[in-house]
């Protein structure tokens, strides 16, 4: 998977994202005036797509695959796309408060610490379903490094579509995410327009 080497705060600023959305509390100390040219309609749509891709850490090929999946679902395509992205296992771990950032959540999954319905899942892009129980392997819970991380990130506000037992490091998907559950400003219709051309 390709990796962006651009500083996170710089990328957030360029895409108009608050770093808090990414799980970071740090803010840029730079306060310089910038002359911005008026963007074309295409440029605005592209920026919106890039912003959402960056937030979830998804590459273009996979993002397009999610868009195609969203078009086949019943409902508004843009909202279905956001629902699919929110259903990614790494995002669910992040939303449950078991990781400070989605990158940290992705690492927990890829290192084999996470189970879904009692079975180990090490694919960050795994899409959870309603009723799925997400937990951590017993060996991971007892590992001092992982346990310390899980405890440190346990004070996060959990969205209504998830249920979490922080003492036992488990969570359950009680619903799929709705547009109202998204904690950042997004104009998903612009992404749909971008791919519809």
C-alpha atoms as an extended CHARMM CRD file, in Angstrom:
* protein
*
       197  EXT
         1         1  UNK       CA              0.0000000000        0.0000000000        0.0000000000  PROA      1               0.0000000000
         2         2  UNK       CA              1.3270000000        3.4610000000       -0.8920000000  PROA      2               0.0000000000
         3         3  UNK       CA              2.0830000000        5.8270000000        1.9210000000  PROA      3               0.0000000000
         4         4  UNK       CA              1.9090000000        9.6170000000        2.0010000000  PROA      4               0.0000000000
         5         5  UNK       CA              5.1040000000       11.1340000000        3.3860000000  PROA      5               0.0000000000
         6         6  UNK       CA              3.6630000000       14.6460000000        3.5520000000  PROA      6               0.0000000000
         7         7  UNK       CA              3.4100000000       15.9570000000        7.1600000000  PROA      7               0.0000000000
         8         8  UNK       CA             -0.0480000000       15.1830000000        8.5600000000  PROA      8               0.0000000000
         9         9  UNK       CA             -0.8230000000       18.7340000000        9.7230000000  PROA      9               0.0000000000
        10        10  UNK       CA              0.1700000000       20.1480000000        6.3400000000  PROA      10              0.0000000000
        11        11  UNK       CA             -2.0920000000       17.6570000000        4.5660000000  PROA      11              0.0000000000
        12        12  UNK       CA             -4.9610000000       18.4270000000        6.9740000000  PROA      12              0.0000000000
        13        13  UNK       CA             -4.5620000000       22.1410000000        6.2840000000  PROA      13              0.0000000000
        14        14  UNK       CA             -4.4840000000       21.6300000000        2.5120000000  PROA      14              0.0000000000
        15        15  UNK       CA             -7.6900000000       19.5540000000        2.6140000000  PROA      15              0.0000000000
        16        16  UNK       CA             -9.4180000000       21.7220000000        5.2330000000  PROA      16              0.0000000000
        17        17  UNK       CA             -9.5900000000       18.9680000000        7.8670000000  PROA      17              0.0000000000
        18        18  UNK       CA             -9.3820000000       19.5560000000       11.6080000000  PROA      18              0.0000000000
        19        19  UNK       CA             -6.5810000000       17.2330000000       12.9000000000  PROA      19              0.0000000000
        20        20  UNK       CA             -8.9420000000       16.1680000000       15.7390000000  PROA      20              0.0000000000
        21        21  UNK       CA            -10.9480000000       14.1830000000       13.1300000000  PROA      21              0.0000000000
        22        22  UNK       CA             -7.7850000000       12.1620000000       12.5090000000  PROA      22              0.0000000000
        23        23  UNK       CA             -7.3130000000       11.5330000000       16.2540000000  PROA      23              0.0000000000
        24        24  UNK       CA             -4.5860000000       14.1480000000       16.7350000000  PROA      24              0.0000000000
        25        25  UNK       CA             -4.8220000000       17.0150000000       19.2220000000  PROA      25              0.0000000000
        26        26  UNK       CA             -1.8000000000       18.8620000000       17.8710000000  PROA      26              0.0000000000
        27        27  UNK       CA             -2.4140000000       21.9700000000       15.7650000000  PROA      27              0.0000000000
        28        28  UNK       CA             -0.2190000000       23.8150000000       13.3250000000  PROA      28              0.0000000000
        29        29  UNK       CA              1.5010000000       26.8910000000       14.7170000000  PROA      29              0.0000000000
        30        30  UNK       CA              1.8960000000       28.3820000000       11.2650000000  PROA      30              0.0000000000
        31        31  UNK       CA             -0.3550000000       31.3420000000       10.6710000000  PROA      31              0.0000000000
        32        32  UNK       CA              0.5310000000       32.5660000000        7.2560000000  PROA      32              0.0000000000
        33        33  UNK       CA             -1.7100000000       34.2820000000        4.7610000000  PROA      33              0.0000000000
        34        34  UNK       CA             -2.2930000000       32.3250000000        1.6160000000  PROA      34              0.0000000000
        35        35  UNK       CA             -3.5500000000       33.5570000000       -1.7040000000  PROA      35              0.0000000000
        36        36  UNK       CA             -5.9970000000       30.9680000000       -2.9520000000  PROA      36              0.0000000000
        37        37  UNK       CA             -7.1120000000       30.8230000000       -6.5440000000  PROA      37              0.0000000000
        38        38  UNK       CA            -10.7440000000       30.1320000000       -7.2750000000  PROA      38              0.0000000000
        39        39  UNK       CA            -11.1520000000       26.4100000000       -7.8050000000  PROA      39              0.0000000000
        40        40  UNK       CA            -13.0340000000       24.8270000000      -10.6740000000  PROA      40              0.0000000000
        41        41  UNK       CA            -16.0380000000       22.6060000000      -10.0300000000  PROA      41              0.0000000000
        42        42  UNK       CA            -13.8300000000       19.5890000000      -10.7910000000  PROA      42              0.0000000000
        43        43  UNK       CA            -11.1850000000       20.8330000000       -8.3190000000  PROA      43              0.0000000000
        44        44  UNK       CA            -13.7720000000       21.1820000000       -5.5350000000  PROA      44              0.0000000000
        45        45  UNK       CA            -15.0950000000       17.6560000000       -6.1920000000  PROA      45              0.0000000000
        46        46  UNK       CA            -11.5620000000       16.2320000000       -6.2950000000  PROA      46              0.0000000000
        47        47  UNK       CA            -10.6670000000       17.9280000000       -2.9850000000  PROA      47              0.0000000000
        48        48  UNK       CA            -13.7350000000       16.4380000000       -1.2850000000  PROA      48              0.0000000000
        49        49  UNK       CA            -12.8490000000       12.9530000000       -2.5260000000  PROA      49              0.0000000000
        50        50  UNK       CA             -9.2000000000       13.3490000000       -1.4540000000  PROA      50              0.0000000000
        51        51  UNK       CA            -10.2940000000       14.6020000000        1.9730000000  PROA      51              0.0000000000
        52        52  UNK       CA            -12.4560000000       11.5310000000        2.6600000000  PROA      52              0.0000000000
        53        53  UNK       CA             -9.7930000000        9.1730000000        1.2510000000  PROA      53              0.0000000000
        54        54  UNK       CA             -7.1840000000       10.7770000000        3.5230000000  PROA      54              0.0000000000
        55        55  UNK       CA             -9.3850000000       10.5690000000        6.6450000000  PROA      55              0.0000000000
        56        56  UNK       CA             -9.9330000000        6.8080000000        6.2200000000  PROA      56              0.0000000000
        57        57  UNK       CA             -6.4700000000        6.0730000000        4.8100000000  PROA      57              0.0000000000
        58        58  UNK       CA             -7.8230000000        4.4030000000        1.6700000000  PROA      58              0.0000000000
        59        59  UNK       CA             -6.0330000000        4.1920000000       -1.6770000000  PROA      59              0.0000000000
        60        60  UNK       CA             -7.7650000000        5.3030000000       -4.9050000000  PROA      60              0.0000000000
        61        61  UNK       CA             -8.4080000000        1.8060000000       -6.2980000000  PROA      61              0.0000000000
        62        62  UNK       CA            -10.1110000000        0.6410000000       -3.1120000000  PROA      62              0.0000000000
        63        63  UNK       CA            -12.0190000000        3.9120000000       -2.7140000000  PROA      63              0.0000000000
        64        64  UNK       CA            -13.4380000000        3.5240000000       -6.2290000000  PROA      64              0.0000000000
        65        65  UNK       CA            -14.4060000000       -0.0760000000       -5.3780000000  PROA      65              0.0000000000
        66        66  UNK       CA            -16.3380000000        1.2400000000       -2.3530000000  PROA      66              0.0000000000
        67        67  UNK       CA            -18.0680000000        3.7860000000       -4.6040000000  PROA      67              0.0000000000
        68        68  UNK       CA            -19.1850000000        1.0010000000       -6.9850000000  PROA      68              0.0000000000
        69        69  UNK       CA            -20.4560000000       -1.0040000000       -3.9660000000  PROA      69              0.0000000000
        70        70  UNK       CA            -22.3640000000        2.0840000000       -2.7600000000  PROA      70              0.0000000000
        71        71  UNK       CA            -24.0990000000        2.5210000000       -6.1450000000  PROA      71              0.0000000000
        72        72  UNK       CA            -25.4710000000       -1.0250000000       -5.8830000000  PROA      72              0.0000000000
        73        73  UNK       CA            -26.9540000000       -0.5030000000       -2.4050000000  PROA      73              0.0000000000
        74        74  UNK       CA            -30.4700000000        0.7530000000       -1.7020000000  PROA      74              0.0000000000
        75        75  UNK       CA            -30.2670000000        4.3370000000       -0.5480000000  PROA      75              0.0000000000
        76        76  UNK       CA            -28.4430000000        7.5600000000       -1.3670000000  PROA      76              0.0000000000
        77        77  UNK       CA            -25.0920000000        6.6570000000       -2.9740000000  PROA      77              0.0000000000
        78        78  UNK       CA            -23.0340000000        9.2480000000       -1.0620000000  PROA      78              0.0000000000
        79        79  UNK       CA            -24.4500000000        8.1740000000        2.3020000000  PROA      79              0.0000000000
        80        80  UNK       CA            -23.9470000000        4.4960000000        1.4380000000  PROA      80              0.0000000000
        81        81  UNK       CA            -20.2910000000        5.2650000000        0.5930000000  PROA      81              0.0000000000
        82        82  UNK       CA            -19.7610000000        6.8730000000        4.0070000000  PROA      82              0.0000000000
        83        83  UNK       CA            -21.4990000000        3.9170000000        5.6680000000  PROA      83              0.0000000000
        84        84  UNK       CA            -19.1460000000        1.4610000000        3.9310000000  PROA      84              0.0000000000
        85        85  UNK       CA            -16.0880000000        3.4930000000        4.9940000000  PROA      85              0.0000000000
        86        86  UNK       CA            -17.3400000000        3.6670000000        8.5930000000  PROA      86              0.0000000000
        87        87  UNK       CA            -17.8430000000       -0.1330000000        8.5380000000  PROA      87              0.0000000000
        88        88  UNK       CA            -14.1400000000       -0.8130000000        7.9480000000  PROA      88              0.0000000000
        89        89  UNK       CA            -12.6810000000       -2.7550000000       10.8800000000  PROA      89              0.0000000000
        90        90  UNK       CA             -9.8350000000       -0.2900000000       11.4640000000  PROA      90              0.0000000000
        91        91  UNK       CA            -12.3510000000        2.5840000000       11.6290000000  PROA      91              0.0000000000
        92        92  UNK       CA            -14.6120000000        0.6360000000       14.0230000000  PROA      92              0.0000000000
        93        93  UNK       CA            -11.6540000000        0.0020000000       16.3900000000  PROA      93              0.0000000000
        94        94  UNK       CA            -10.8760000000        3.7560000000       16.2260000000  PROA      94              0.0000000000
        95        95  UNK       CA            -14.5310000000        4.7320000000       16.8070000000  PROA      95              0.0000000000
        96        96  UNK       CA            -14.7770000000        2.3820000000       19.7960000000  PROA      96              0.0000000000
        97        97  UNK       CA            -11.9050000000        4.2500000000       21.4120000000  PROA      97              0.0000000000
        98        98  UNK       CA             -9.4350000000        1.3510000000       21.3560000000  PROA      98              0.0000000000
        99        99  UNK       CA             -6.9560000000        3.3250000000       19.2370000000  PROA      99              0.0000000000
       100       100  UNK       CA             -5.9710000000        6.9780000000       19.1600000000  PROA      100             0.0000000000
       101       101  UNK       CA             -5.8700000000        7.1430000000       15.3610000000  PROA      101             0.0000000000
       102       102  UNK       CA             -7.0700000000        5.0280000000       12.4400000000  PROA      102             0.0000000000
       103       103  UNK       CA             -3.4190000000        4.2660000000       11.6590000000  PROA      103             0.0000000000
       104       104  UNK       CA             -2.9500000000        2.8730000000       15.1550000000  PROA      104             0.0000000000
       105       105  UNK       CA             -6.1750000000        0.8450000000       14.7590000000  PROA      105             0.0000000000
       106       106  UNK       CA             -4.9340000000       -0.4870000000       11.3990000000  PROA      106             0.0000000000
       107       107  UNK       CA             -1.7210000000       -1.6090000000       13.0790000000  PROA      107             0.0000000000
       108       108  UNK       CA             -3.6290000000       -3.4290000000       15.8530000000  PROA      108             0.0000000000
       109       109  UNK       CA             -5.6560000000       -5.2870000000       13.2150000000  PROA      109             0.0000000000
       110       110  UNK       CA             -2.7650000000       -6.1310000000       10.8830000000  PROA      110             0.0000000000
       111       111  UNK       CA             -0.6630000000       -7.4190000000       13.8050000000  PROA      111             0.0000000000
       112       112  UNK       CA             -3.3950000000       -9.9590000000       14.5800000000  PROA      112             0.0000000000
       113       113  UNK       CA             -4.6420000000       -8.5690000000       17.9150000000  PROA      113             0.0000000000
       114       114  UNK       CA             -8.3140000000       -8.2560000000       16.8730000000  PROA      114             0.0000000000
       115       115  UNK       CA            -11.0900000000      -10.8380000000       16.6710000000  PROA      115             0.0000000000
       116       116  UNK       CA            -14.5290000000      -10.5660000000       15.0730000000  PROA      116             0.0000000000
       117       117  UNK       CA            -17.1080000000      -12.9880000000       16.5080000000  PROA      117             0.0000000000
       118       118  UNK       CA            -14.2480000000      -14.9200000000       18.1390000000  PROA      118             0.0000000000
       119       119  UNK       CA            -12.2030000000      -15.3620000000       14.9510000000  PROA      119             0.0000000000
       120       120  UNK       CA             -8.9380000000      -13.5500000000       14.3000000000  PROA      120             0.0000000000
       121       121  UNK       CA             -9.1990000000      -10.9620000000       11.5260000000  PROA      121             0.0000000000
       122       122  UNK       CA             -6.0210000000       -9.2490000000       10.3400000000  PROA      122             0.0000000000
       123       123  UNK       CA             -7.4800000000       -7.3440000000        7.3690000000  PROA      123             0.0000000000
       124       124  UNK       CA             -8.0640000000       -3.6740000000        8.2070000000  PROA      124             0.0000000000
       125       125  UNK       CA            -10.5310000000       -3.2350000000        5.3300000000  PROA      125             0.0000000000
       126       126  UNK       CA            -12.7860000000       -6.0550000000        6.6250000000  PROA      126             0.0000000000
       127       127  UNK       CA            -16.3640000000       -4.7070000000        6.6260000000  PROA      127             0.0000000000
       128       128  UNK       CA            -18.2770000000       -5.3520000000        9.8400000000  PROA      128             0.0000000000
       129       129  UNK       CA            -21.9940000000       -6.1730000000        9.9130000000  PROA      129             0.0000000000
       130       130  UNK       CA            -24.7630000000       -5.5200000000       12.4340000000  PROA      130             0.0000000000
       131       131  UNK       CA            -24.3910000000       -7.9580000000       15.3360000000  PROA      131             0.0000000000
       132       132  UNK       CA            -20.6300000000       -8.4360000000       14.9330000000  PROA      132             0.0000000000
       133       133  UNK       CA            -18.7100000000       -8.5820000000       18.2170000000  PROA      133             0.0000000000
       134       134  UNK       CA            -15.2330000000       -7.0680000000       18.0680000000  PROA      134             0.0000000000
       135       135  UNK       CA            -12.7130000000       -8.0120000000       20.7210000000  PROA      135             0.0000000000
       136       136  UNK       CA             -9.0190000000       -8.5380000000       21.3480000000  PROA      136             0.0000000000
       137       137  UNK       CA             -7.2220000000      -11.8540000000       21.6840000000  PROA      137             0.0000000000
       138       138  UNK       CA             -6.5930000000      -12.8860000000       25.2990000000  PROA      138             0.0000000000
       139       139  UNK       CA             -2.8330000000      -12.8200000000       24.7010000000  PROA      139             0.0000000000
       140       140  UNK       CA             -3.1710000000       -9.2580000000       23.3570000000  PROA      140             0.0000000000
       141       141  UNK       CA             -5.2240000000       -8.1110000000       26.3570000000  PROA      141             0.0000000000
       142       142  UNK       CA             -2.5190000000       -9.3950000000       28.6900000000  PROA      142             0.0000000000
       143       143  UNK       CA              0.3130000000       -7.9080000000       26.6110000000  PROA      143             0.0000000000
       144       144  UNK       CA              1.4660000000       -4.8330000000       28.5440000000  PROA      144             0.0000000000
       145       145  UNK       CA              2.0540000000       -2.7210000000       25.4200000000  PROA      145             0.0000000000
       146       146  UNK       CA             -1.3810000000       -3.3850000000       23.8810000000  PROA      146             0.0000000000
       147       147  UNK       CA             -3.2010000000       -3.1450000000       27.2320000000  PROA      147             0.0000000000
       148       148  UNK       CA             -1.5200000000        0.1980000000       27.9570000000  PROA      148             0.0000000000
       149       149  UNK       CA             -2.6330000000        1.4720000000       24.5310000000  PROA      149             0.0000000000
       150       150  UNK       CA             -6.2160000000        0.2680000000       25.0000000000  PROA      150             0.0000000000
       151       151  UNK       CA             -6.4950000000        1.8610000000       28.4590000000  PROA      151             0.0000000000
       152       152  UNK       CA             -4.9180000000        5.1330000000       27.2790000000  PROA      152             0.0000000000
       153       153  UNK       CA             -7.4950000000        5.5330000000       24.5070000000  PROA      153             0.0000000000
       154       154  UNK       CA            -10.5310000000        4.4770000000       26.5270000000  PROA      154             0.0000000000
       155       155  UNK       CA            -12.0680000000        7.9290000000       27.2130000000  PROA      155             0.0000000000
       156       156  UNK       CA            -13.3390000000        8.5470000000       23.6850000000  PROA      156             0.0000000000
       157       157  UNK       CA            -17.0250000000        9.2770000000       23.0200000000  PROA      157             0.0000000000
       158       158  UNK       CA            -18.4500000000        6.2220000000       21.2570000000  PROA      158             0.0000000000
       159       159  UNK       CA            -21.0310000000        6.8010000000       18.4920000000  PROA      159             0.0000000000
       160       160  UNK       CA            -24.5830000000        5.4960000000       19.0230000000  PROA      160             0.0000000000
       161       161  UNK       CA            -24.2480000000        2.7600000000       16.3750000000  PROA      161             0.0000000000
       162       162  UNK       CA            -21.6190000000        0.9770000000       18.4870000000  PROA      162             0.0000000000
       163       163  UNK       CA            -21.7640000000       -0.5530000000       21.9590000000  PROA      163             0.0000000000
       164       164  UNK       CA            -18.5670000000       -0.8580000000       23.9940000000  PROA      164             0.0000000000
       165       165  UNK       CA            -17.5320000000       -2.7390000000       27.1380000000  PROA      165             0.0000000000
       166       166  UNK       CA            -14.3120000000       -0.9050000000       27.9500000000  PROA      166             0.0000000000
       167       167  UNK       CA            -13.4660000000       -3.1150000000       30.9330000000  PROA      167             0.0000000000
       168       168  UNK       CA            -13.3600000000       -6.2450000000       28.7660000000  PROA      168             0.0000000000
       169       169  UNK       CA            -12.0930000000       -4.5100000000       25.6040000000  PROA      169             0.0000000000
       170       170  UNK       CA            -15.0420000000       -5.6670000000       23.5250000000  PROA      170             0.0000000000
       171       171  UNK       CA            -17.5820000000       -3.9100000000       21.3650000000  PROA      171             0.0000000000
       172       172  UNK       CA            -20.6450000000       -4.7230000000       19.3140000000  PROA      172             0.0000000000
       173       173  UNK       CA            -22.0240000000       -3.2580000000       16.1030000000  PROA      173             0.0000000000
       174       174  UNK       CA            -25.6750000000       -2.5230000000       16.9540000000  PROA      174             0.0000000000
       175       175  UNK       CA            -26.3850000000       -0.5670000000       13.7770000000  PROA      175             0.0000000000
       176       176  UNK       CA            -24.6330000000        0.6680000000       10.6590000000  PROA      176             0.0000000000
       177       177  UNK       CA            -23.4190000000        4.2600000000       10.6990000000  PROA      177             0.0000000000
       178       178  UNK       CA            -25.7520000000        6.9620000000        9.3940000000  PROA      178             0.0000000000
       179       179  UNK       CA            -24.7780000000       10.3210000000        7.9020000000  PROA      179             0.0000000000
       180       180  UNK       CA            -25.6400000000       11.9770000000       11.2640000000  PROA      180             0.0000000000
       181       181  UNK       CA            -22.9420000000        9.8400000000       12.9520000000  PROA      181             0.0000000000
       182       182  UNK       CA            -20.1430000000       11.3690000000       10.8460000000  PROA      182             0.0000000000
       183       183  UNK       CA            -18.0880000000       13.7560000000       12.9920000000  PROA      183             0.0000000000
       184       184  UNK       CA            -16.5960000000       15.8910000000       10.2230000000  PROA      184             0.0000000000
       185       185  UNK       CA            -18.0290000000       18.1650000000        7.5280000000  PROA      185             0.0000000000
       186       186  UNK       CA            -18.4330000000       16.2960000000        4.2720000000  PROA      186             0.0000000000
       187       187  UNK       CA            -20.3130000000       16.9740000000        1.0340000000  PROA      187             0.0000000000
       188       188  UNK       CA            -20.5950000000       13.4020000000       -0.1690000000  PROA      188             0.0000000000
       189       189  UNK       CA            -22.6960000000       14.5130000000       -3.1590000000  PROA      189             0.0000000000
       190       190  UNK       CA            -19.5240000000       16.1060000000       -4.6020000000  PROA      190             0.0000000000
       191       191  UNK       CA            -17.7790000000       12.7030000000       -4.5120000000  PROA      191             0.0000000000
       192       192  UNK       CA            -20.7310000000       11.1230000000       -6.3200000000  PROA      192             0.0000000000
       193       193  UNK       CA            -20.5990000000       13.9180000000       -8.9270000000  PROA      193             0.0000000000
       194       194  UNK       CA            -16.8420000000       13.3540000000       -9.3240000000  PROA      194             0.0000000000
       195       195  UNK       CA            -17.2800000000        9.6400000000      -10.1270000000  PROA      195             0.0000000000
       196       196  UNK       CA            -20.4340000000       10.1430000000      -12.1870000000  PROA      196             0.0000000000
       197       197  UNK       CA            -18.5560000000       12.0010000000      -14.9470000000  PROA      197             0.0000000000
